[in-house]
Amino acid sequence: MKYLKKIDPQIFKAILGEIKRQDGKLELIASENFVSRAIIEAEANVMTNKYAEGYPGRRWYNGCQFVDLVENIAIERAKKLFGAEHVNVQPHSGSQANMAVYFSMLNVGDTVLAMDLRCGGHLTHGHALNFSGKYFNVIPYGVKRSTERLDYDEIRRLARAHKPKMILAGASAYPRIIDFKKFREICDEVGAFLLVDMAHIAGLIACGLHPNPVPYAEFVTTTTHKTLRGPRSGVILCRKQFAKKIDREVFPGIQGGPLMHVIAAKAVCFKEALNPSFKKYQAQVIKNARALSDALSKKGYRIVSGGTDNHLLLVDLSDKNLTGKDASRILDTAGIVANKNLIPFDRRSANLTSGLRLGTPAITTRGIREKEVAKIAELIDIALKSPKDTKVLNTVKKKVKKLTRRFPIYKDLMMDLKRA
């Protein structure tokens, strides 16, 4: 980035600071990951200059032969990865992917059944301040109090009572396997479409480590970051019969020109995910999540639902005299980055929360395994037990630094920047 350093040293300095922050801290935010150098290079390219409104072979602008090539490659790789009939790789985010499905299949005021945010759902699953809650009648479903797992009998009861036009499955903070077959059965019983938001678990699904929703759902949306370990963006997969509706809703419905440099990075992401080594990585993500869950449980922390089947876990801090907000701040001071999160039936507000969401995709990308995960759990415990002890928190921070030096993420990039 020598040109950036010369032209805009302030931005160069900020980017350098962010690289150092990522490299020097333990990233446990479940929705974050570290992309490969190839993806960084693919996204930072001259395709950012090209307007490409429309679709390959049907653009509104001339000069699209190379961006057409890239978009077609991305589409075919995504189809192969998930077994989809049709793929739209143009959504700028997972939220916009969801919006396109909502607007293509529903009318304002239609009823949707979706997961309650307080039980693990996402903003686009019906939050009052989100487009989904503003324009549609969203009926929330949740989990059983006794198990903190999806209550399919209750979901069926709600579906029969409210006759939704669409049922949405998927979550942003649910640590267990989702039974898409059961959702399909419920949808068929009440005549509803099934939309699956697999943003968090897409990487696991790509490798067969979580059931694939594509055979069961009319529509599947995902982000390409998180477990998929690609650029921050979105994708829609759907059955062939809905292809025209989805494509028309993405463009010109809710977006203009696609971000072709990001689509190039998505294509690289899909290629990496098709490599056999990616399955080994995802298997380690799950092993690390279970190891972290078990280690924290042994130290006296209650883990929501009793454990995890995927890449994340929820820690209940209700009996620790700590809010999720407090805990995430304390850990960040100690070099461990996590996020506050509501837990099922949380008595605290979304601003405070009683929970902490922890995820293992990013630390697994670094090469960290179960042995180091046990050490991370110990450091989390030490920090949370000494929230006001600066000396203890600094000691934890030093140990975190030592661990991150053993598992650097962008060593070659740091060297390039030092030479810039």
N, C-alpha and C positions, 0 to 999 in steps of 0.2 A: 504493500500500500504506500509506496514511496511518493506517488503522485498525490494521493489524498493528504499525506503528511505535509506536502509542500503547499497545496492549495487551501486546505482547511485543517490546520493543526488542532483546532478544538475538537472537531469530530473525530479525527484520528486518535486523539488522546482518550476520548470517551470510549471508542471501540477497543483500544488497547486495554483500558481499564476493565471493560466487560470481559475480554478474553482472560485477563488475570483473575477476575472474580470467579468465572466459571472454572478455571483451572485450579484455583486455590481453595475452593469450598466443595463440600460434599452435597451434591444436588439430589434431594429426595422428593422433589415435587413430581407427583405421579404423571402429570401431563407434559413434562419436559424431557428432552433427550439431547444428545449431541450428534449432529450430522457429520458425515464423512467429509474429508477434504474435497473429494470429487463432487459432492453435492454443493459445497460452498462455491467451487469454481463454476459449476453449471448454472448456479443462480446469479452469480456476479458476471454476467456476460452481455454482449451487445444486443441480444434479443429483447432486452428491456426497451430498446428504441422502436420496436415494431408494433404498429397497430394491426390487430388481426380480428376485428369484429366478424362474427360468423363462425363457421366451422371449416375444417379441412376440405378444400375443393369448392367451398361456398362462402368465400370471404367478401367483405365490402371494400376491401383495399387490395391493390395489386402488390406484387413483391412478396407473396406469402409462401413461396415454394419450400423454403427451409423450415419455417415455423410449422407449416402443414406436416412436414416429415416428422418433426419432433412431437407434435400433438398426437399423430397417428401411432407413433412408437409407444408413447405413454399410455394410450388407450388400450392397445393390444397387450401390453405387459400387465396392466391392471386386470384386464379380462382373464388372462392366464393365471394370475396370482389368486384371484378369488372365484373364478368360474362363473363370471357374470356374462349375461347376454349383451348388455349395453352399458357403456361407461361414459360419463361426462367428466372430464378432468379440469374444467374451467372454473369451478367455484373458488373464490378467494379464501374461503374459510369453511369450517364445519358448520358454523351458524348459517352462512349463506347457502350451503348445500341443503340444510334442513328447510330454510325458507323457500327454496325452489320447489321442494316436494310439497310443502304445505300449500303454496300458492298455485301449483299446477293441478292439484287434486281436490282442493277444498274451496268452499265459498266462505266469505266472512260470516262468522257466527256458527259454523259447523262444529259439531262435538268431536273432541279428540280425547282419548284416554292415554295418559302418559305418567311417567314416574315422578312422584313428589320430590321436589328439590331437597326437602328435609330428610328424605330416605335415600338420596344418592342420585337424583335426577339432575338435569342440566337446565340452564336458563331458558334454552329454546324448547324445553319440554313443558312450558306453560307458566313461567314466572310472570307475575302481574305487570312488571315493567318492561318485559320483552315483547317483541312483535307477536309471539305465539300466544301469550296471555292477553294481549290487547285485542287481537282480531278473531280469536277462536275461543270456543267454550271448552276449556280444558278441565277434564275431571281427573284428579290425581289418584294414583294407586300407590301403595307402599309395601312394607314388609311386615311379617309377623313379629309381634313383640317378643314372643318366646324364643324365636330362632334368628331374628333379624335378617331373614332371607325372604325372597319374593313369595308373596302369598297368591298363588295362582288361582285358588278357589275364590278369593276375594276379587281378583282381577276379572274372573268370569262373572261373578255376581254383579260387579259394576258395569261390565259390558252389556249384560242382559238388561240391566235397569236403565242405562242411558243410551243404548244403541248408537255408539260412536261411529262416525264415518271412517275414522282412522284410529288405529292403536299404535302407539309408539313404544318400542322396547329399546333398552340401552340405558347407560348411566354414565355419570362422571365420578361417582364414588361408591361403587358396589363391588365388593371383593370376591363375589362368587360366580359360578357358571350360570349363564342365562339359558333357559330352555326355550329356544326359538320354536321348536315343534309345538309346544303347548300354546304359545302365543298364536301360532298359525291356526290351531284348532279353535281357539276362542274367536279369532277373527272370522273364520268360516261360519261359526255358529251364529254370529250377529251380522254378517255381511259387511265386514269392515276391511279396509286396506291395512296392511302391516308395513310400517316403516321401522327399520332398525338403525339406530345410531350406534355404530360400532367404533366410534372414534378412539376410545381408550384401549380397546382390545384388538384392533385391526392387525397388529403385528403377530399376536398370538394366533388369530384366526388364519392368517396367511400361511402359517406353519402347521396347521392342524392341531394346535394345542388348546383350542377352544372351539366349540361347534360353530360351523359356518352358517350365518343367517341367509345367505344368498338363495339356497334352494327353497326357503320358506317365505321370504318376504318379497313383496312387489318392489319395494324400494329399500336400499341400504345406503346410508351416508357415512362418511368418515373424514377425519382429518388425516394428514399424511405425516404429521410429527408424532409425538407420543411414542407408543411402542413400535410404530412403523419406521421411526427414525429417519424421517425425511424432512423437507422444508415445511414451514408453517403454511398450510393451505388445505383445500377441501376437495372431495370427490363424491360423485353420486353414481351408484350402480343400480340398475333397474332391469326389469324384464323388457324384452324387445317391443312389446305392444305399447309401452309407455315412453319409448325413446323420443318421439317427436314432441310430446308434451313437455318432457323434462328439458330437452334441448331448447325449446322455445321459451321456457320459463327462465332458464339461466340467461340466455341472450335471445331476444332483447328484454326479457321480463324484468330481471333484477340487476343485471350487470351490462356493462358496455364491453370494451376491449379486454380480452383475457391477458393475464400477466405471463407472457410467453417464456420469459427467463425462469419463472417459477415452475412452469409446466416442464421445462427442460430438466429442472432439478427433481421434479416428481418422477420423470422417466428414469432418471438414475436411481432414485429411491426404490422404484419397483424392480429394477434390475438387481439391485443389491438384495432385496427381499426374496428374489427367486433363487438366489445362491444357497446351496445346502448349508453353508456355514451360518446362515441367518436363523435356521431352526435351532442350532446349538445355542446361539445367543439367546433366543427367546426362552428356551428351556432353562437356561441359567437365570434369566430374569425371574421366572417363577420360583426356582430354587432359592434365590436370594430373598424374594418377598416372604417365602415361608420361613426361611431362616431368621429374618428380622422379626417376623410375627412371633415365632417360638421364643426367641431370645428376650424380647420385651415382655412376653407373657410370663416367663420365668422370673422376671424382675418385678412382677407385681402389677403390670399394666393390663387392663382388660382390653382385649381385641374384639372389636365389633364382629358379630357372627361367629366368633371363636377361631378365626383364622382367615386364610385367603386361598383362592384357586387361581388367582391371576397375578398381576404386577403391582397391586396396591393393597394396603391395609389401612384400617381406621383405628386409631387409638382413642379409647374413652378416658378422658382426664377428669371426669366428674368427681372422683374421690381423691384427687391430687391437689385440691385447692388452687387449680390453675385453669384458666380459660385456654382455648385453642389459640387465641390471639396472643396471650402471654407466652405460651409455649413456643410458638413459631418465632417470636421476637427473641426470646432467650437463646434458642438454637442458632438463629442467624448470627447473634453476637459471638457464638462459639464456633462459627464456621460451618454450620449444618443448615441447609436451606430446605424448609418444609412449609406446608401451608395449613392454616386453621381450616376446620371443616365441620359442618353440622353432622351430628350422628343421629340415627333414627330416634324419633321422639325427644329430640333435644329440647331442654327447657330454657336454654340460652338463645339469644338473638343470633342472626346470621353474621353480625358484626363481631360478636365475641366467640361464640360456639363452645361446645364442650369437647370437641374432637380435634385430632391432628391426623391429616392424611399423609401417608408416607408411600412412596413408590420407588421401585428399583431399576427402571429402564436406564437411567443416566449413569448410575454407579456401575451397572453391569457393562455398559459401553466402555467404561474405563478399564475393565478387566477384573474388577473386584468380584470375589467369590465368597462362599459361606464363611470361611475363616475370618475374613476382614469384616463381613457383615456382623458377626458376633461382637467384634471390637466396636463397630459403629453403634450397636445397641447399647453397649456399655457406656460409650461417650454421651449418648442421648440421655441415658439415665443419670449420669453424673451431673450433666448440665441442668436438667430439670429439677434435680434435688437441691441445687445450689443457685437458684435464680438471681440472687443478689450478691453472690460472692465473686467479685471481679477476678480474684486470684485463681479460683477454680475454673472459671470460664475461660480465662486466658490460657490455662494449662490444657484445657480441652481443645482450644483453638490451635495450639502448637502441635498437639497430637494429630489433629485433622490435617494440618499442613504437611506433617510428616507422611501421612497416609496418601495424600493427594500427589506428593512428589514421587511416590512409588508408582502411581498410576496416572501419569499425565495424559491429557486428552488431545492437545494440539501442540505437541512438542515441536514439530517441523514448522508450524505456523508461527510460533513464538520466535523461533530462530530467524525466520524470514523478516519478522517485524523488527527484530534487533538490528538486522542488516539494513533496514529501510532508512 
